[in-house]
Amino acid sequence: MTDGVKLSDQQYQLMQALWHLGEGSAKTVQTQLSHLGLAHTTVATILTRLEKKGVLISRTEGRERIFVPTVSEGEVRRSMVSSLVGTLFKGDDRQLLAHLVKESDLQQNDLDEIQKMLAEAGND
C-alpha cells in the first residue's frame, strides 16, 4: 500500500499530527498544527487528498469526519526514502550513504555511531 507514496511537506506534517493523535478531525489536526497558520478548509482539503492516496481512512461521527492513518510513519518514510534513492542515486543505497557522509558536518562521534549501526545491521 505504501509503495510509491509521496507526500508534500504539508501532507507529511498533517500525517505526523495524526500519528501522534491516533485519529482526529480536521479541527483537531488544525489545532495540533496551529503554529503553521493553516485554515480549517486547507486542512480538510489536505486530509481528503491523503484519504484518496490511501494513507488515511475516515468515518463520520455526528457532523465531523474523523481521520485515521492506515499506514505507519515508518512505512511512509521507507517509501519516500526508497523513491529518493531511486530518483537521485539510481537505486544505489551506498551512493546515498556516501553522499550523506561526504556532505554532512559529521563529528567523529557521529561516524563512530554510524559504524556501530552498520556493524549491527551486518549481524542481522
C-alpha angles and dihedrals in degrees: 000000000000095000107127096001109161120182129188118232091261093047090051091049091052090048090050089054091051093046088053094045097038090222138357151160124257088260092052091049091046090053091047089053098037090133088070093060094223119165118240090245091053092051091047091050093049092048090051090051090049089052090053089052088056098242093110138036125198139206131188120245111180105310096338133086112223115208123209126187114242094191133048125244089246092056092051092047091050091050094047094045090048089053091048092050091048093050102040103026103030090246095303109135090189091062090053091050092047090050092050093049094047098042100040127084093238120173122216092259089054091052090048090052092049091050089051091051091049091050091050091048089052090056093055 
